């Protein structure tokens, strides 16, 4: 059974940092990319970043470039999202995602709240 377990959210002041984790199980981690999405209140879910676990290729949305860093620990089947210089507009529920054999899998989400 594919499972994605997101954690690490919390309340932080603007300018602060948080590190999110996505622990994956039930599939061959090295074969797939893992992505982070977020959904703010009243807004659509948007892609934030993703990483290929096989070759480390990364992608960042323009809104987070230079502030967020995605990484993976293949030994732990875990993807991290290091978030820095956080802004109130980063407030959202953050979800990790994997598309495996054409099926979208989502973690349960972790809430990040950035106070001004």
C-alpha positions as a Markdown table, in Angstrom:
| # | Residue | x | y | z |
|---|---|---|---|---|
| 1 | Unk | 0.0 | 0.0 | 0.0 |
| 2 | Unk | 1.4 | 3.4 | -1.0 |
| 3 | Unk | 1.6 | 5.8 | 1.9 |
| 4 | Unk | 2.9 | 9.3 | 2.1 |
| 5 | Unk | 3.2 | 10.8 | 5.6 |
| 6 | Unk | 3.8 | 14.6 | 5.7 |
| 7 | Unk | 4.9 | 16.2 | 8.9 |
| 8 | Unk | 6.8 | 19.3 | 10.2 |
| 9 | Unk | 4.2 | 22.0 | 9.8 |
| 10 | Unk | 3.6 | 24.6 | 12.5 |
| 11 | Unk | 3.3 | 28.3 | 13.4 |
| 12 | Unk | 6.2 | 30.5 | 12.6 |
| 13 | Unk | 6.8 | 34.2 | 12.3 |
| 14 | Unk | 7.5 | 35.9 | 9.0 |
| 15 | Unk | 11.1 | 35.5 | 8.1 |
| 16 | Unk | 11.4 | 32.2 | 10.0 |
| 17 | Unk | 12.1 | 28.7 | 8.8 |
| 18 | Unk | 10.5 | 25.3 | 8.9 |
| 19 | Unk | 11.4 | 21.9 | 7.5 |
| 20 | Unk | 8.7 | 19.6 | 6.2 |
| 21 | Unk | 9.2 | 15.8 | 5.8 |
| 22 | Unk | 7.4 | 13.4 | 3.6 |
| 23 | Unk | 8.0 | 9.7 | 4.6 |
| 24 | Unk | 7.1 | 7.4 | 1.7 |
| 25 | Unk | 6.4 | 3.6 | 1.8 |
| 26 | Unk | 4.8 | 1.0 | -0.4 |
| 27 | Unk | 6.7 | 1.7 | -3.6 |
| 28 | Unk | 10.2 | 1.8 | -4.9 |
| 29 | Unk | 11.3 | 5.2 | -3.8 |
| 30 | Unk | 14.2 | 5.6 | -6.2 |
| 31 | Unk | 11.9 | 5.2 | -9.3 |
| 32 | Unk | 9.6 | 8.1 | -8.8 |
| 33 | Unk | 9.5 | 11.9 | -8.2 |
| 34 | Unk | 8.0 | 13.3 | -5.1 |
| 35 | Unk | 6.3 | 16.7 | -5.1 |
| 36 | Unk | 5.1 | 19.2 | -2.6 |
| 37 | Unk | 1.9 | 21.1 | -3.2 |
| 38 | Unk | 0.1 | 23.6 | -1.0 |
| 39 | Unk | -3.4 | 24.9 | -0.7 |
| 40 | Unk | -4.2 | 28.2 | 1.0 |
| 41 | Unk | -7.7 | 29.0 | 2.3 |
| 42 | Unk | -10.0 | 29.8 | -0.6 |
| 43 | Unk | -7.4 | 29.0 | -3.2 |
| 44 | Unk | -6.6 | 26.1 | -5.5 |
| 45 | Unk | -3.9 | 23.6 | -4.8 |
| 46 | Unk | -0.6 | 24.7 | -6.4 |
| 47 | Unk | 2.7 | 23.0 | -7.0 |
| 48 | Unk | 5.6 | 24.1 | -4.9 |
| 49 | Unk | 8.5 | 21.9 | -5.6 |
| 50 | Unk | 9.4 | 18.4 | -6.7 |
| 51 | Unk | 12.5 | 16.1 | -6.8 |
| 52 | Unk | 13.4 | 13.1 | -8.8 |
| 53 | Unk | 14.6 | 10.5 | -6.3 |
| 54 | Unk | 16.7 | 8.8 | -9.0 |
| 55 | Unk | 18.8 | 11.7 | -10.2 |
| 56 | Unk | 18.0 | 14.6 | -7.9 |
| 57 | Unk | 16.5 | 16.8 | -10.5 |
| 58 | Unk | 14.5 | 19.5 | -8.8 |
| 59 | Unk | 11.8 | 22.0 | -9.7 |
| 60 | Unk | 10.6 | 25.0 | -7.8 |
| 61 | Unk | 7.6 | 27.3 | -8.3 |
| 62 | Unk | 8.7 | 30.9 | -9.0 |
| 63 | Unk | 7.1 | 32.0 | -5.7 |
| 64 | Unk | 9.5 | 29.9 | -3.6 |
| 65 | Unk | 12.7 | 29.9 | -5.7 |
| 66 | Unk | 15.6 | 31.0 | -3.5 |
| 67 | Unk | 13.7 | 30.4 | -0.3 |
| 68 | Unk | 12.8 | 26.8 | -0.3 |
| 69 | Unk | 15.1 | 23.8 | -0.9 |
| 70 | Unk | 13.9 | 20.2 | -1.6 |
| 71 | Unk | 16.0 | 17.2 | -0.9 |
| 72 | Unk | 15.7 | 13.5 | -0.6 |
| 73 | Unk | 17.2 | 10.8 | 1.7 |
| 74 | Unk | 16.8 | 7.6 | -0.3 |
| 75 | Unk | 18.0 | 5.5 | 2.6 |
| 76 | Unk | 15.1 | 6.8 | 4.7 |
| 77 | Unk | 12.6 | 7.0 | 1.8 |
| 78 | Unk | 12.0 | 10.6 | 2.9 |
| 79 | Unk | 11.8 | 13.9 | 1.0 |
| 80 | Unk | 12.3 | 17.2 | 2.8 |
| 81 | Unk | 11.2 | 20.7 | 2.1 |
| 82 | Unk | 13.4 | 23.3 | 3.9 |
| 83 | Unk | 11.5 | 26.5 | 3.9 |
| 84 | Unk | 13.2 | 29.8 | 4.7 |
| 85 | Unk | 12.4 | 33.5 | 4.7 |
| 86 | Unk | 8.8 | 32.5 | 5.2 |
| 87 | Unk | 6.0 | 35.0 | 4.3 |
| 88 | Unk | 2.4 | 35.2 | 5.4 |
| 89 | Unk | 1.4 | 34.2 | 1.9 |
| 90 | Unk | 3.2 | 30.9 | 2.4 |
| 91 | Unk | 0.4 | 30.0 | 4.9 |
| 92 | Unk | -1.3 | 26.8 | 3.6 |
| 93 | Unk | -1.7 | 23.1 | 4.1 |
| 94 | Unk | 1.2 | 21.4 | 2.4 |
| 95 | Unk | 0.8 | 18.0 | 0.8 |
| 96 | Unk | 3.3 | 15.6 | -0.6 |
| 97 | Unk | 2.4 | 13.8 | -3.8 |
| 98 | Unk | 3.6 | 10.9 | -5.9 |
| 99 | Unk | 2.3 | 9.7 | -9.3 |
| 100 | Unk | 2.8 | 6.0 | -9.4 |
| 101 | Unk | 1.8 | 4.1 | -12.5 |
| 102 | Unk | -0.6 | 6.9 | -13.4 |
| 103 | Unk | -2.3 | 7.1 | -10.0 |
| 104 | Unk | -2.0 | 10.2 | -7.9 |
| 105 | Unk | -1.2 | 9.6 | -4.2 |
| 106 | Unk | -1.4 | 12.3 | -1.6 |
| 107 | Unk | -0.2 | 12.6 | 2.0 |
| 108 | Unk | -2.6 | 13.8 | 4.6 |
| 109 | Unk | -1.2 | 17.4 | 4.6 |
| 110 | Unk | 0.6 | 19.5 | 7.2 |
| 111 | Unk | -0.5 | 23.0 | 8.2 |
| 112 | Unk | 2.0 | 25.8 | 7.9 |
| 113 | Unk | 1.0 | 29.1 | 9.4 |
| 114 | Unk | 3.2 | 32.2 | 9.0 |
| 115 | Unk | 2.3 | 35.2 | 11.1 |
| 116 | Unk | 3.2 | 38.7 | 10.2 |
